[in-house]
Amino acid sequence: MARRPTIKDIARRAGVSESAVSFALNDRPGVSQDTRARIRRVAEELGWQPNSAARALSGERSGAVGLVLARPAQTLGVESFFLQLVSGIQEVLAADRVALLFQVVDGIDAECAVYRRWWAERRVDGVLVVDARTQDPRPELLALLGLPAVIIGGTASGGAGSAEGTGGEASSVWADDARAMAQVVDHLHGLGHRRITHIAGLPDLAHTARRIASLRADAKARGLDPEHVRSVVTDYSDTEGAAATRRVLAEPEPPTALVYDNDVMAVAGLAVAAELGIAVPGRISVVAWDDSALCRVTHPRLTALVRDTAGFGRLAAEELLAVLAGSPPRARESERPRLEPRESTAPPAAAY
């Protein structure tokens, strides 16, 4: 195995002392500009990189940030949202030469344990926190540890005010789920739908709570019967999405429109409707929360909420880098999702 170049190797080739190399590579005074340039040129030729562990022990930054996902494993392999989110995060971090330390765990307690270990080992300079909960222990823990954080998705009540619902120590980036749901309800109500079922995600997630609350408020504002406009929670998987679809379509008064919290469940629901001989959109209209290639290649193509998920990731990474540079906590709203009507929504049948 090739040996990693050291400061001693750089000093020997550049013909200077090791302390001069240290001064040059750490932008400290004590060497001339010509010597500094020669040392850096030699370091680059040798492929030298700073030792992140040694830098962390000396009190310097580790050069890495962390991201932990506590989601059911079966949902991560099929959902495109996180892949797009991470691609946006990585785009910003790579440009700043910051590494992303990524881990998947099976629950919130395990996630908190990872944060404690990373903090003790000085593995990361800060963390990006996804899937904010309605009762969330993570912001308080991160504040106690003094580990800078950005909450992706905001809080149960919304995103405004980083100190509200995030322990007062974390910035947040958020999307306006309430207005997004209002767009969906406006579209379906305008088509004539009065029986709408929302096939929602995990019930303890803050954005799920916001969507459910928004659906109720929008239905009430339009005078719709709350018995006919409701949410059914799932784990985001195609399996549970399909099972929930079968249950609601078998009811004596089934919905005329279904709103799914992700693209995977929407496609699964479309398959269930086909299996049951229920025409889309002739007898049931279908809306997906996040647009993806899946939504655009199905038949019929799915009406969906379109947003720049990679851009959401870029915004989160930019905010964390700003926090690490000394910016105070704040809340930043991402680009607002917009509904794109396609062939899966239409006026309800006269009798169903």
C-alpha positions in Angstrom: 0.0 0.0 0.0 1.4 3.4 -0.9 2.4 5.6 2.0 0.6 8.8 2.5 2.9 11.9 2.1 3.7 13.8 5.4 4.8 17.3 6.3 8.3 15.8 6.7 8.2 14.7 3.0 7.1 18.1 1.9 9.9 19.8 4.0 12.6 17.5 2.6 11.6 18.0 -1.1 11.0 21.8 -0.7 14.3 22.2 1.3 12.7 23.9 4.3 11.9 23.1 7.9 8.8 21.3 9.0 7.6 24.3 10.9 7.9 26.4 7.7 5.7 23.8 6.0 3.2 24.0 8.8 3.1 27.8 8.6 2.6 27.7 4.8 -0.1 25.1 4.7 -2.1 26.7 7.6 -1.9 30.3 6.3 0.1 31.5 9.2 2.8 34.2 9.1 6.5 33.2 9.3 7.4 32.4 5.7 7.8 34.5 2.6 5.3 34.5 -0.2 7.8 32.7 -2.5 8.5 30.0 0.1 4.8 29.6 0.8 4.0 29.2 -2.9 6.9 26.6 -3.3 5.7 24.6 -0.3 2.1 24.5 -1.6 3.3 23.5 -5.1 5.3 20.6 -3.6 2.4 19.6 -1.4 0.1 19.4 -4.4 2.7 17.4 -6.4 2.9 14.9 -3.6 -0.8 14.6 -3.2 -0.8 15.7 0.4 -4.1 16.3 2.3 -4.5 17.4 5.9 -5.2 14.7 8.5 -8.8 15.3 9.5 -8.4 13.3 12.8 -5.4 15.3 13.8 -7.0 18.6 12.9 -10.1 17.7 15.0 -7.9 16.8 18.0 -6.1 20.1 17.7 -9.4 22.0 17.8 -9.6 22.6 14.1 -12.5 21.6 11.9 -12.9 18.0 10.8 -13.8 19.1 7.3 -17.0 16.9 7.3 -20.7 17.3 8.1 -23.1 14.5 8.9 -26.5 13.3 7.7 -28.4 10.5 9.5 -31.6 8.9 8.1 -33.9 7.1 10.5 -36.4 5.7 8.0 -37.7 2.2 7.3 -35.1 0.6 5.1 -37.7 -0.6 2.6 -38.8 3.0 1.8 -35.3 4.3 1.1 -34.5 2.0 -1.8 -37.5 3.1 -3.9 -38.1 6.7 -3.0 -36.3 9.3 -5.2 -36.7 12.2 -2.8 -33.6 11.4 -0.7 -31.4 10.7 -3.6 -32.2 14.1 -5.1 -31.8 15.8 -1.7 -28.4 14.3 -1.1 -27.3 15.1 -4.7 -28.0 18.8 -4.0 -26.3 18.7 -0.6 -23.2 17.0 -2.1 -23.0 19.6 -4.9 -22.5 22.4 -2.4 -20.3 20.5 0.0 -18.0 19.2 -2.8 -17.5 22.8 -4.1 -16.3 23.8 -0.6 -14.2 20.6 -0.2 -16.4 19.4 2.8 -17.1 15.7 3.1 -20.5 14.2 3.8 -20.7 11.5 6.5 -23.9 9.5 5.9 -25.5 6.9 8.0 -28.9 5.0 8.0 -30.3 3.9 11.3 -33.5 2.1 12.4 -35.0 4.8 14.7 -34.7 8.1 16.4 -32.9 6.8 19.5 -30.2 5.3 17.3 -29.9 8.6 15.4 -29.3 10.4 18.7 -26.7 7.9 19.6 -24.9 8.6 16.3 -24.8 12.3 17.1 -23.3 11.7 20.6 -20.6 9.4 19.1 -19.8 11.9 16.3 -19.5 14.7 18.8 -17.3 12.7 21.1 -15.0 11.6 18.3 -15.0 15.1 16.7 -16.0 13.4 13.4 -18.2 16.2 12.0 -18.4 20.0 12.3 -22.2 20.1 12.0 -25.2 18.0 10.9 -28.1 18.2 8.6 -31.3 16.9 10.3 -34.1 15.5 8.2 -37.7 14.4 9.0 -38.5 16.8 11.8 -40.8 15.2 14.3 -43.8 16.7 16.1 -42.1 15.7 19.4 -38.5 15.9 18.5 -35.6 15.3 20.9 -32.8 16.0 18.4 -32.7 19.8 18.4 -32.4 19.9 22.2 -29.7 17.2 22.2 -27.7 19.0 19.4 -27.9 22.3 21.4 -26.6 20.6 24.5 -23.7 19.0 22.6 -23.0 22.4 20.9 -23.1 20.7 17.5 -24.3 23.1 14.8 -27.3 21.9 12.9 -29.8 22.8 10.1 -33.2 21.2 10.4 -34.4 20.3 6.9 -38.2 20.6 6.7 -39.0 23.0 9.5 -41.3 22.2 12.4 -44.8 20.9 12.9 -46.2 24.5 13.0 -44.2 25.6 9.9 -40.7 26.9 9.2 -40.8 30.5 10.3 -38.6 31.2 13.3 -35.7 28.9 13.8 -35.9 29.2 17.5 -39.5 28.0 17.6 -39.6 24.3 17.9 -35.9 23.7 17.2 -34.3 24.3 20.6 -33.4 27.8 19.7 -29.9 26.7 18.4 -30.6 25.4 14.9 -31.3 27.0 11.6 -34.0 25.5 9.4 -34.9 25.3 5.7 -38.5 24.5 4.9 -41.1 24.1 2.3 -44.6 25.5 2.6 -46.6 22.3 2.9 -49.8 24.2 3.8 -49.9 26.2 0.6 -48.9 23.1 -1.4 -51.9 21.2 0.1 -54.1 24.2 -0.6 -53.1 24.0 -4.3 -54.1 20.3 -4.4 -57.5 20.9 -2.7 -58.2 23.9 -4.9 -57.5 21.8 -8.0 -59.7 18.9 -6.9 -62.5 21.0 -5.5 -62.5 23.0 -8.7 -63.0 19.8 -10.7 -66.0 19.0 -8.4 -64.5 16.5 -6.0 -66.1 16.4 -2.6 -64.8 13.1 -1.2 -61.0 13.3 -1.0 -58.7 10.9 0.9 -55.1 11.8 1.7 -52.8 8.7 1.8 -50.3 10.3 4.2 -46.8 9.3 5.4 -45.5 8.6 8.9 -47.8 10.3 11.4 -45.0 11.6 13.8 -43.3 13.6 11.1 -43.7 17.3 11.2 -44.5 17.7 7.5 -47.1 15.0 7.7 -48.8 16.8 10.5 -48.7 20.1 8.5 -50.3 18.4 5.5 -53.0 16.7 7.5 -53.8 20.0 9.4 -53.9 21.9 6.1 -56.2 19.4 4.4 -58.6 19.7 7.4 -58.5 23.5 7.3 -58.9 23.7 3.5 -61.9 21.3 3.6 -63.5 23.3 6.4 -63.0 26.6 4.5 -64.8 25.1 1.5 -67.7 23.7 3.6 -66.7 20.1 2.8 -67.9 17.2 5.0 -65.0 16.2 7.3 -66.2 12.6 7.1 -65.5 12.7 3.4 -62.1 14.6 3.5 -59.6 12.8 5.6 -56.1 11.5 6.0 -54.9 7.8 6.3 -51.3 7.4 7.6 -48.8 4.9 6.3 -45.0 4.3 6.4 -44.5 5.8 2.8 -43.9 2.3 1.3 -45.6 1.0 -1.8 -46.9 -1.9 0.2 -48.8 0.2 2.8 -49.8 2.7 0.1 -51.4 -0.1 -1.9 -53.1 -1.6 1.2 -54.5 1.8 2.2 -55.8 2.3 -1.3 -57.6 -1.1 -1.3 -59.3 -0.2 2.1 -60.6 3.2 1.1 -61.8 2.1 -2.3 -63.8 -0.8 -0.7 -65.8 1.6 1.5 -69.5 2.1 0.9 -68.8 5.7 -0.1 -65.3 5.6 -1.5 -63.4 8.8 -2.3 -63.4 10.2 -5.8 -59.9 11.6 -5.4 -56.7 10.3 -3.7 -53.7 12.4 -2.7 -50.5 10.4 -2.0 -47.6 11.8 0.1 -45.0 10.5 -2.3 -44.7 9.2 -5.9 -44.1 5.6 -4.9 -47.4 5.3 -3.1 -49.2 7.1 -5.9 -47.9 4.6 -8.5 -48.9 1.7 -6.2 -52.4 3.2 -5.8 -52.7 3.5 -9.6 -51.8 -0.2 -9.9 -54.5 -1.1 -7.3 -57.1 0.9 -9.2 -56.2 -1.0 -12.4 -56.4 -4.3 -10.6 -59.9 -3.4 -9.2 -61.1 -2.2 -12.6 -61.5 1.4 -11.4 -60.7 3.8 -14.2 -58.3 6.7 -13.6 -59.4 9.5 -13.9 -62.9 8.3 -14.9 -63.8 7.0 -11.5 -61.0 8.1 -9.3 -58.5 11.0 -9.6 -54.9 10.6 -8.3 -52.4 13.2 -7.2 -48.8 12.6 -6.1 -47.1 14.9 -3.7 -43.6 14.8 -5.2 -43.1 14.7 -9.0 -40.6 12.2 -10.4 -39.9 10.2 -13.5 -42.3 7.6 -12.2 -45.2 10.1 -12.3 -44.3 11.1 -15.9 -44.0 7.6 -17.3 -47.2 6.0 -15.9 -50.4 5.8 -17.8 -52.2 8.0 -17.2 -49.4 10.4 -16.2 -49.9 11.6 -12.6 -50.9 15.1 -11.6 -48.1 16.0 -9.1 -46.6 18.7 -7.0 -43.3 19.8 -8.6 -40.4 21.2 -6.6 -36.7 21.4 -6.9 -35.6 18.8 -4.4 -32.0 19.0 -5.3 -32.3 22.8 -4.8 -33.7 22.1 -1.4 -30.6 20.1 -0.5 -28.4 22.9 -1.9 -30.1 25.4 0.3 -29.7 23.2 3.4 -26.0 22.7 2.7 -25.4 26.4 2.1 -27.2 27.3 5.3 -25.1 24.8 7.3 -21.8 26.2 5.8 -23.1 29.7 6.7 -23.7 28.6 10.3 -20.2 27.1 10.5 -18.9 30.4 9.3 -20.6 32.2 12.1 -24.0 33.2 10.8 -26.8 33.2 13.5 -29.7 30.7 13.4 -32.5 31.5 10.9 -35.3 30.0 8.9 -35.1 29.9 5.1 -38.0 29.0 2.8 -37.2 26.9 -0.2 -38.8 27.3 -3.6 -42.6 26.9 -3.2 -44.0 23.6 -4.8 -46.4 24.1 -7.7 -49.1 21.7 -8.8 -48.8 20.4 -12.4 -52.1 18.9 -13.6 -51.8 15.9 -15.8 -54.1 13.1 -17.1 -54.8 11.4 -13.7 -57.2 14.1 -12.5 -60.6 15.0 -14.0 -64.1 15.8 -12.8 -65.7 12.9 -10.8 -68.1 10.6 -12.4 -71.8 11.5 -11.9 -72.5 8.4 -9.9 -69.9 6.4 -8.1 
